Amino acid sequence: MNTIENISVYQAPWIIIIVVLLYGVVHSVLATLKVKDMARLYLGIRADRTYRLFYNLIALLTFLPVLALLAILPDERLYSIPFPWVLLTTVIQGLAIITLFLGLLQTGLLSFLGIKQLFLLSKEPQTELVVHGLYRRVRHPLYMAGLLFIWFSPVMTHNTLAMTVGLSVYLILGALVEERKLIHEYGAKYMQYQEHTPMLVPVKIRVRK
């Protein structure tokens, strides 16, 4: 019998969560300074020129199996947000896309894609720490936008919920990994930025002593 046919609708979400988390581990490891330093050790300037683009391509290609699983594994709908409430979720998802785009523009879209680095003549220079615009409200607006987009989907099934949970864990852990990289790169300047700007939720939580 076909292996897919032996998987129940209750087993499929666990498979998706495991695959998403594996994707997150691979993606996060490739994003570490240690791996990038190893690439620089073996490839020299070519690592600075190509690593970001290579990283993005690997991230895209390794996410395709997750999408394939959503298509082939058995699934059932959990809910579908009715009209007019679906208009609200659509607006929130639209704002999330706009936030993502604006955040990329602020930090440099070509640099994020890895295209600008292809034309480097020497080691990739340290970029300026962006603390204005969206980054004045939260330290990681791109991660915040991603979380808003996936959680405000107007239709949710067992499998898409599993993917949403897995991606949420990945995005939060990814933000924490990036925090370590930014502290390593900017030192006290970034730690001061941390003290005044929330990580993901644009609300300062004051703890009374």
Secondary structure, DSSP 8 states (H G I E B T S, - for coil): --TGGGS-TTTHHHHHHHHHHHHHHHHHHHHSHHHHHHHHHHHTHHHHHHHHHHHHHHHHHHHHHHHHHHHHS---EEEE--TTHHHHHHHHHHHHHHHHHHHHHHH-HHHHHTSGGGG-SSS--------SGGGGT-S-HHHHHHHHHHHT-SEEEHHHHHHHHHHHHHHHHHHHHHHHHHHHHHTHHHHHHHHHS-SSSSS------
